[in-house]
Structure formats: C-alpha cells, structure tokens
Amino acid sequence: MRRFLTLLVTLVVFGASASLAQTRQVSGKVVGADDNLPLPGVNVLVKEAPTVGTTTDANGNYTIKNVPSNGKTLIFRFVGFQVLEMPITGTQINASLKSESKQIEEVMVVAYGTAKKSTFTGSAAAVSEKQLTKIQASDPTKALEGALAGVSVISASGQPGQSTQIRIRGIGSINSSNEPLIIVDGAPYDGNLNSISSNDIESLNVLKDAASAALYGARGANGVIIVTTKKGKSGATSVSFNGKVGYNFRGVQEYDIMKDPKQYYEMFWEGLYNKGVYTDKLNDADARNYASNNLYSILGYNSYDVANNQIVLPNGQLNPNAKIRYKYADWNNWGKELYDPQLRQDYNLTITKGTDKSKIYFSAGYLDDKGYNQNSYFERYSSRISYDTEIFSWLNFGASTNFSRTESNWTQDGSSYTNTFSWTRSIAPIYPIYLTDANGNMVLDLNGKPMYDFGEAVTGLNGGRAYGAKTNPVATQNEDINNYLDYYINQNAFATFKLPYNISFTTNASIYGNWATSNDYTTPIGGSGLTYNGISTKYKAQTITYNFNQILKWEQKFDDLTVQLMAGHETYKKNYDIIYGSKSNFLDPENNEWANAAKVSSLTSYAREYLLEGYFGQTTFDYQNKYYLSASLRRDGSSIFHKDNRWGTFWSIGSSWRISEEEFIKGIEFINNLKLKASYGAQGNDYLYLANSTSRSYTPYNTLYEVTSNGTDLGLSPKYLGNKSVTWEKNMNLNVGLEFGLFAGKISGEFEYFNKKTDDLLFNLPVPVSTGFTSIPTNIGSMKNEGFEVSLSSNLISNDLLKLSVNANLTHYKNEVTKLPDEFKTSGITRSGDQIIKEGGSIYDFYMVKWAGVDPQNGDALYWIKNATTGQYEKSTNYDASSRQKIGTAIPDATGGFGTTLEIMNFDLSLQFAYQIGGLFNDSQYNNLMHGGDAGDNWHTDIYNRWTPSNTNTGVPRVEYNNQQLTQSSDRFITDASYLSFKNLTLGYNIPANILKKANIKNLRVFFVADNVYLFSKRKGMDPRVSFSGVATTAVYSPIRTVSFGLTLNL
Amino acid sequence: MKIKILAGIAAVTLFGSCSGDFLDADVNEYLTKNRKEELVKTSPKSIALLVNGSLDGVYNLMIDNGLNGNTSHDYFGLKSIQLATDLTGEDVVQDVHHHFGFDYNVDNRSATYRRTRLMWALFYKMVSSSNSILDDYFAVETTDKDLLALKSQALAIRGIAYYHLVNLYQQTYKGNEDKWGVPLVLKPTDDKKPRAKVSEVYKQITSDLRFAVENGAITSTKKDADKLVAAAYLAKAYAQMEKWDSVEVYSKIAINGATLMSQATYENDFVSISNPEWLWGNDINGETTSLYASFYSHADNTIDGYASLGVTKSIHNKLYEKVNNTDVRKKLFVDNVLFPSIAAKYSKLKNYVGLKYKSPADFTGDYCYIRVADPYLLLAEAQVEQNKLAEAKATLESLIATRQTGYSAAAFDSQDALRQEIRLQRRIELWCEGSMFFDFKRWKIGIVRNVAGTNHRTKIDVPAGDKRWVYQIPQGEIDANPNIQEQNP
C-alpha cells in the first residue's frame, strides 16, 4: 500500500511539473510470457523520465497519460519477472514479461553464502528439489544415491527411518569419521536428517573440494552437504499440496533357499551319514543306520507321520510313506507370516506468500512409512515456518522454525534369533510356526487363538527345535518394542546490516534441539525376554546445539575487476545428555513401563560436550568475467584436542578460467561453455572414534577411568588411554576440472580429477594388549584417494511436443594407504576379521585363505596353505589362518548412476539407475546358507551341487554334520559386488491447463512412482549396497520397494 | 547513519573471541586421570575409595562381557574362560554344536580367533589394572597393615592372571621351563615386552602371590583376591612346578580350617556365594548379570539360557560311571535309572546332563572361581607325591566323606593307586569348575574321548603335550608387539 502511496505522491508532484512540457499518452496490456495471463501491479515507467509512470490494473492494463517528448523507452518491472524495456513505437505498447528464474544465471549455495555457478572455482554439485521429491525415503539424502558424481550413498538396512551413510570422493580416514559435514541453513547439523521432509528442501549441495569446503575448515575433510530449506517467494500467494499413497514391499528377493522338508531331511541325513563315514570311521551300513537313527534327535522335529527313526531311510531317501503331519497350510512359511506389504502415506502442504520485501513460507507434512516387516514403521509430523523481511532499507531480518516429531519402531537386527530376516532365511523348512497337536492340528488357547510353537520339546511329539529354541519371532515381533520417539526444533535467525562502503554484516544464530526417547522392551511371553520375565531399557536424551556466527562482507567493482572480501567468526557448541536405565521382571506383559517391573538392572546418566570456535576469511577476484581467483583461510579450535594442540589452520586457493568467454573461442559455434578450474587446499577432521566403538571420542587427550558397579560397591577401571599430543587430521585436496556445454545445451558436462591426501591420520594405534589397553590415539599414517569423475547430461530432444533428456555420471577412484606406523609396515593392521590395512593397499583389502576347491576323491574342502619349509602355497585340508593372502578390495572400479526424463505433451516419465562396477563383497549370508551341516540351519539350493561320490567334479564340498573343516573362512564366498539398481521410476500426467482454469487451479499433476524397483546383483538375494567395506555379517532388513500414486496440486 | 554506525560497532564487538577456556569440554561420563590425581591428594578417605574402587574395578571386569567392545555371547569374563577350557577337555560334553562348540572340538586356539584374543585381553587387563594400582597408590613403600593388605590384593590379581596366561599360552612348567612364556608387564610404562621364559613368569607368579599370602588379610567378602585366594593359586602354581612341599604349605593356608558344605547344599544350593566352600567369586545380581552372555546361560541346563536351548553340558559317561552310587555328586547329573525322581523333574534333559549349576531363572547364580575343595585335593596330591600316604589318605577322606558318607581310601595302598584315586576325585569334585584343563596339562595326560560307548559328540583324542593344549598368541598382539619372539605352533 505504501508503495502505491509513494507512487501517487511521485506522480502528483512530478507529474504536475512534467505536464508543463509536451506530453502524449501510451497504454497497453502486460501479460506473463508463460501463461499469457494478465499481470496486475506491474510498474511501468518511462526510462528517460523515471518519475513518470504507473502500475497495471487488475486486468494488466495501464495508461500513462503524460509521457514526455523525450520519452523513448518504457520499462516494465515486476517482482519475480525479468525487467523488460520496450521502445515507445506507438500509443499501444503491450508487454509480455518473462519470469525471472529462467533468465537469472545459475546460482549455487556455497559456504556462508551463494555464488554464481559460472564464477565458482570449486567443485560442487546439487540435487534439485525436483529430484528430491521424487524419491520416497524418510531420509532426504537418499536422493543423492547415484545422482551425483563423487558421492556414494548407502543404507545399512531397509528399515523405515534408516539414515544413509555418505562418502564423498573415497574414504579419507581409518579411525575417524568418514561422514561429510551436514550444514542445514548455515549451521552444522548433528541430528537425523529424517526429521526434515524432502518437501521442505530446496536443494542438497555437495561440496567436494577444498575451494568449496575449506571455509568449513575444521570439519570439511570429508566434504560438506549443504541442505537449503525452502523460503518464502515473492508474488501471489501460492498453495500447493502434494500427496502420495502407496505400498511398501520387499525390494530384494530372498536367496534361493530350501523350502521343502523332504529336501532338507535328505540333505541333513547325508550330512550325518558323511560324519559317520569320514569322522567316526563307521562302515557304510553303520553310517546309514547312524544317520537314520539320529536325524530326529539332532533336528528335534519330525514333520512327517512316520517313526522318528524312519523319516529318511538308510537308503538316504525320504520314507515313501511319509506324509506331512501338519494339517494347515504354510506351516513352515515364516516369511509369509512376517512380511506383508504395508501402506505408505506422505502428504505435504506448502503455502508461500511474499512481496519483494517480506516473504513467508509455511509447510506442514505427514509421513506414515510402514515397513513390510511386522511392527516396523517410521512416522513423521513436520511443520516449518520461515519469514524474511526488510525492516529498514539497511536491515534485513529473517527467521525460520522447523518442528518435527518422528516415531519409529525398529525390528531386531544383528545376530540374534529375533532378527526376522535372519530367521526366515536360516531356519530349516521343517519347523512349524504354530503349536501342533498329535493329529497335526493347531493348538488353540482359551481365547480360541492359535498358540505359537516356541520350539520346546513336547513329550511324544517333538524333541526341541535345533534352531532358535524358545523363540518364535512371529509370536514376539508384535510384542517386542524397539521404539524411538524424537522431537526436533530447529530455530534459525539472521540479521543483515547494510553498512556504508558496500559493506554488509550478517549474523546468524541457530539453536537445534532434539529430545529423544527410546523404549526397548523384550516381551516375557517368549524369546529372549522369557528368562528374565521381560526386560525394558529406556533412555531419554537431549541434544542441544548452538551455532552463532558473524560475517562481514565487502564487494567492490573496479572497471574489469570485482573484488569480494569476507571475514567471519563462528562458535559452535553441542551438549548431549542422557538418562538411561533398564528394569526386568514384569507383571503384565503388555505394560512395558518400569512401574510394572521389579528389578533394576542398570541406571546411569551422563553428559557430553563438544565445542568449536573458528575465524575465517575469504577473498575472490573476478577479472573480466573470465578469470577468477579465490582464496580462503580458516583457523579452528576444537574441544576434542588438548589446549596446546587445539588450533588448526585450514586454507584453500582456487582459480577458474572461462575459456568460452575468450574471443578466440567465441567464434566457435558449437561451444557454449568451457571452463577450466583448479583448486588446492587443506581441511581438517577431529571426529575420532573411541577404540572398538562407533562412539565419538570427546577428549582423546585424557586418560579415562570408568566407574563400574556390582550393585553396591563402586569399581574403577582404566577405560581409555589418552594422548595429549593428538591433533587435527589433515586432508590435502587437489581438484582439476573442466566444465563444458556444447551444441546449444545438447551436451553438457564436467570432468574432474581429484587427489585427496590425508596426513596425520587420527589413529587408534593398537598397543600390545599386554599393556591392558587396546590402543592409543595418535596422528600417524597417510592415505590417499585419487580418481576422476565424469558427469554428462544432454537434452537430446527439446521441442514443444517432446522433451527427452539423459544424464549419467561415473566416479572412479583408488584408495591407497600410503603410510602406516613402522610396526605395522609389514604386518598391517587388522581392520576386521578378514580385512587388513597394509601400506600400498586399500583400506578395505580382503586378506583370506584362498579356496582351493574340492578334493574329487572325498569332497574335502581344500585351501591354499603355505608350506612352512618351502614357503609355497599348496592345496591342503590343514586349514591354517596364517596362510591368508591378499584377495582384493571392496572398493569398486566405478560407481555412479544414470537416468532419463521424457516429456510428451502432458506426460512425463523419468527413470533413475545407480550402479557399481567391481569391488568385492563377502557374501556371508550365502556362506551361512552353504554350511556343512549345522543342525536346524537352512541351505541355499546351490547345496544340491555338493560333492557326492557321483558328483565329484564340483566346487561345493560334501555336507557333513559338525565339520568345521569344510566351511573355514576363505575367499570362497567373496563375490563381485557389481550391481545395477533400478532406483526410481516416475510417470506423471499434468492435467491440461484449460481444464484446470475453470476450477481456479494453477497446476495439477498426477503421478505413479516406484522406488527401488529392482536390483541386479551377482546372486539373487545378495545386496552389496548395505556396506562400503564389503563386509556385512548379519542379515539386514531387506530394502523396501515403494510403489505409490500421488498428486501435486497448486492453487 | 547513526544507527548504521552503531550497528557497525555492534558487529565488530560480536567478533570478539570467547573466553580462554571456552573450548575445554566437560567430562562427566568418565573420571579423567587429572581429576583422579587430584582426588588422591584430597583425603585419606578418597584414597581408600579409589584403591578399593580400583580393585573392585578389576573384580567387575572379571564378570563383564563387554571387554574391548565384545558383544558375543560366549565371553563373560573369567568364567567363560573356565568353561571354554573345561569343554576343551575330556570330562565335559557339549551335546549340541553351538557357542563354545569349537572349544569343544579342541579347535579354538588360532591367533585370529575370538577366544584367544579375549583370554589374553582379560588377563592382561587384570595385569595392567594391578600395575596401575601399584603405581598409583603404592609407589612408596608402606608398613601400614591395611594398605599392605590392599596392595596384596593387587599383587594376587597379577599373580593369578599370569598363572592363567602362562598355562594357556605355553605347556606346563615342568619340562618346559626354558620355553617362551608370556610378556612380563610389571609397570604401567612397560610396553612391547618380549615373551619371558616360563621359569621367569613362574618366578613372578610365586613372588607376587607369596607377597599376597604374607601381607594379605582374610577379607569378609569373597569377591576379594584375599590371602586365602592367593594361597590357593600359589598352591596351584607350585603344583604345576611339582614343588610339592610348597603346595602342601600353601594349600593348608588356603584351606584355613574351612567348613565343608553339606550334601544338601551340594545338591541344591551350590551356586550361592554364601556357600561356605567358596574362596573367590562374585555376587551376580540383577545389575551385574550379563543375561544370555553369562555363565549360567551356558552352564545351567535347567533355566532358559543357551544350555537349555539344547546346548546342554553333560558329564562324560565314562567319568560318571566311576562316581560311587551313594555319592551326592552322582545326583548332580540326570540319571533316570538311579534317580528317577530327579530325572522326572527335568524330563526334557537326557541322561548325564549336568545339574550341578542350578541358578535362579534370571541367570543370577553367583560366580565361583575357586573353592576350598581345590586346595584340599591339592594338599592330598602334595602329600601323595611326597609319599606321605597316610596323611594323603586322611586328607582325601576328610573331604570325600562329606560327599560320600563313610568314604574310605584304605583300598588304595600304593602311591600310584592313591595318586590315581586323588586325581579321579579331583576330576569328579571339580567337574566343570575351570581347573581341569590346567590339571591335565600338569599331569601330562591326554584327552581320551574316542572310547567305545562314549557320549562324546566329538570323539577325538589329544595326546599330552600336543600343540592343541596351547593357545596361539592373538594376532593383535603379534601385530602390535614386534618383540614377541615367536608364535606358538
């Protein structure tokens, strides 16, 4: 309103004086170029007489009655649209304004600000809002999977709510974190990203090199991901609604496992027979009888209606008279009971409104993500409000508040019998789910509900299940609770002061709070909680982080040179505290509160603190829009280190050259953009892990003692050996890149070479266990990650009818440990059981005894064993772990992704893929399924190819009950980890505008979307995507495939 | 303009650094070494709290299953090592292959395996904890009796740890005196020590334990490695050395006029720390139990732990047959012929399954590391080896008669016959209590499982002196300690 008044005053005062001169009248209509709809409120001014002008009315019409005689040009200005100048060629001047976003040069979010993409000297890449909202994942960073060169993303399991793990350009550290720094709206973010709805995110920017990330000196060594949330937009009020409803299915199929009890009993019989022959040295007939007679007592269950010692006859065949004694269907189909597609719903509402001075953004979202595994879910309520305003011409202020509540229930993983994925994979198909009477019918309880079979012995019926006795996950899965309830508030505020001499001062303050409640309850009705009559472990934890920074900026143009200077100071503080306890012996199995329990088994509380302070500065030079130079410096002090070694200096220099702006290139028609850039710099890492742990070491300079308790007396134990001299891990990062755009956008892309060298690795140096400690933190050793990445995209076809674009990216790098402490130079450091870190090798090199096949004579497993006298490797049955040899690395030759988008008329289709080529994966799940004869454990159907006297030429040794020799750890199950993942398919239809117009709807799109559509890997069931290191020892929640229908509505 | 200037000034002041110690993070999850050193100086009361706390820290460590980040359920401190070594022998049968299955197959000794790694880690953690206690609180010689008694506990712990180490990582003393034992780490600053000779390790063991016997007190709580515990282990060490006169001296001190338990206690209440025969152990309660990863989960066949999941632990039937039918110890195993009413009570258990360990259902049976029957039988052995046959018989009878009313050793009239009887009684008495692996080694007798009619599942024989009696030094130690002269075969 004020604007109108000002304009009115202007018109009255100046218009009056202008009217003295000779004037003429001009009128016309202003429309938007996109939709040809009239634009009201557009400022129309005479260029040569800027005081003369008007605004368009509600129908986009304007009239300027007093255009002076020197007025030759009209200027049309409207918020959100490009300024248009038109010569006054008559009395009727109609204008069509193009929206601003299409014209403005691409701007990217970088450290402490934004930069024009063309001038940027560093290496960064972004995932846009459009890509983000396609992916149906609770963690928005899932959208990075396969999307950007140099960025690897995995999820350790398919559990709803599971966070991702991200690696940018290789693995930089051994004992410190390899996770990138996450910055949300300018402040380091320590929480779960699943608290933020993808719908609220404008972009995810990944900073990969020193020039882009060194300003975050302290923590930038692993790269930086900048999450920018959406802000209000100027222009008319916009309301948009986005909803998706679909189902979650199992995304990766089970291995080919045995399903028929007949096959299992016969195979197990053979294992017993072979034990008789090969270990107990029985004669053939005795071994056959031994196997038939002991089959039941070892397995515990007889699924057939024949005598226990006649299930499999001494001829090795199932008794021809045997019939399944269970009188109900799917009696052994545990997966059918446990896994069921579940509903997924995701709704988001967004409202934005604004003028060029004040903008507001509001959103609310709801996500209900139920896993297909019983009792697993993730649910989120989120809302966000953001407000930016110009208070005075010299002061801008903005604030945003994000609130969310997430609740999830996790099912057990790890090696316990309550891990359903382990259970359904590994239990032999001979054990029933429900308790069964002598007639083979289900036993019902007094409420008429079927009772579960916990595998306990029932006289005259069963012996006790050889697999997971006293456990039945179908019965306990819904009773066991592993619940996490989190509240998040993230509050950001900033103020920008415009000071004289082109100086601006900005201060940002952020407070993030997370209040977490965990409730882990093991039901007393069966399973592992039975013995102690239920146990409940709960904690309440609070994380509060404060980030406060002050930034001065100055920008000045001198003819061809533009100089920017920035100086800043930042403090960060994180406080975490927790109260944790557990109680057992519950009265009512359905009440998991401690008020319902008797026995305290643990109770503790403590707090942790992390503090960081940094000073930083940056300068950039832009000469003739062709040559760019940037330099940054940051000095950080971290509470992680002793005060004598606390401060580190990090820096970068970068330069770029827009070759395409040079005269000698400008003449070359097909080159639209060509830019060469290079950067080098140092970044740091202070995120050291406690030895043997995934917890952070907060004061590694302290030697620590732990108070333990035996219930009454306090005990004091040495816990951690500290080292005062431990300090920053340093990462020297070289980046050279070439950006290009050819044939008018038909091909554009980027090629980059990088060489990241980490020195002074934060290292938990093993000390002899005979000292009583396992390690001491030190800065020792070096590692490098060298490689290249390529991104290509093409708008193959782009016309009014059809648009087809494709994109692809590839990253190749080599990880090499270049220096280790002297004492490990030859022996290396054991990373896990099967991986050793050695100088010259990679961090994920497998060292295992090599598999030498099967002895055709007797089916023995053969290994390549070093002969102590000759030093030669020989085929032998005498397994010896010291004969380990290098097998290869888990690090792939190449990773990346590709995708395509097709738009035909109102339809759009997009496909996205992620892939990995090479790398090794230890398929321990397959290994477990190829056991020699573990009672009650199921087999992979590949076991049909085991050695028998009639099948001697095979790679599978004979089956033999309880013979460790046949299944010693070797590279037999090391598998090529190459995969192709069909990540996302989206098919959409935009309802034509002319239909919507009548309903006053700007835009309505309906779509079908499927995530995790299919995985192609070397073996059905094997999912190498769960681990960077190629090692995954336990069965994990198999990833979810989500298939949904959705709509997006804009009012 | 004024406002702009003010804003500028405000901006510059905001840049000011935080105060100097802003970056010192609080630590309250653990006690830092600096703070500990301050506490030592505050008051005698806090010293006593720290010394006692440090000793209790070791005792807690010995029942903890989380050593060095371990999460596997087959490690729970000293009792897991005792169970593992018992299963690596002749007298205990594991009925189904599961946790401890490779111990039972006498195949869990390689350098990269968890068992040898955690054994080594536990005993060296005991050693280093003792070294820290000695260094932190006893660097200055003292004559204060109470302080000496506390110092004695630290030395006893160290001696006991080395007793286990040298016997797990090398053959027995006698005949192997000059072989490489284990590194002797005696000060917190000792680092990367080479393996010391077996004889040197024994010298340290006997010196530590002798100090503990001479200066130690008999404490009221059985969790303490007190004078009696030190004497009992010293007797065990001397038995390995076959120094029978010393065995006699120290086993007598350990026995200390002990009250032996009644047959009723033996049969039904063996697992409580109030058992009068227990010398050293720990009270397991709701707070200290490691639940499924606990001794009773694996050794108690009557409650819902791993053992009752089918992984029952039985007595070798050939040993069981040698137990007299009137002996209360015969009732410690399922026998549906002799004791049908007991067998009926445990109808799901097969014959020979052990009933010695019957703990409360929530795994809170207490842990016993050593009880008086051990030095008792060592005394008898020392006497028979010194050819004091009458005394040996008297000692044996005074113990066994409490198990088997009217027991007499009269029939064993030669030294060897009596020796065999004492050994047999030792095997029966200490069945599955963690001693037999070490006793077989010093007796130099092999494991004989492959006999007709055996209930053993893995029917292998292991001759005395075989490499399988010795664990390989963990790979981690070999990797980190270049001074280890050689790995065990």
Interface residues (C-beta under 8 A of the other chain):
Chain A: T279 D280 I298 G300 F392 W394 L395 E456 A457 T459 G464 R465 A466 G468 A469 K470 F497 K498 L499 P500 I503 F505 T507 S528 L530 T531 Y532 N533 I535 Q550 L552 H569 T571 S584 N585 K599 V600 S601 S602 Y606 A607 R608 E609 Y610 L611 L612 E613 G637 S638 S639 I640 K643 R646 A691 N692 S693 Y698 T699 N702 T703 L704 Y705 E706 V707 T708 S709 N710 G711 D713 L714 G715 L716 S717 P718 K719 Y720 G722 P766 V767 P768 V769 S770 T771 G772 F773 T774 E823 F824 S827 G828 I829 T830 G833 D880 A881 S882 D934 A935 N962 Q964
Chain B: M1 I3 K4 A7 G8 A11 L14 F15 S17 C18 D21 F22 L23 D24 A25 D26 V27 N28 E29 Y30 L31 T32 K33 N34 K36 L49 L50 N52 G53 S54 L55 D56 G57 V58 Y59 N60 L61 I63 D64 N68 G69 V96 H97 G101 F102 N105 D107 S110 A111 T112 Y113 R117 W120 A121 Y124 K125 V127 S128 S129 N131 S132 V182 P183 V185 D190 D191 K192 K193 K223 N282 D283 N285 G286 E287 T288 T289 L291 Y292 S297 I303 D304 G305 S308 L309 G310 S347 K348 A361 D362 F363 R457 T458 K459 P474 Q475 G476 E477 I478 D479 A480 N481 P482 Q487
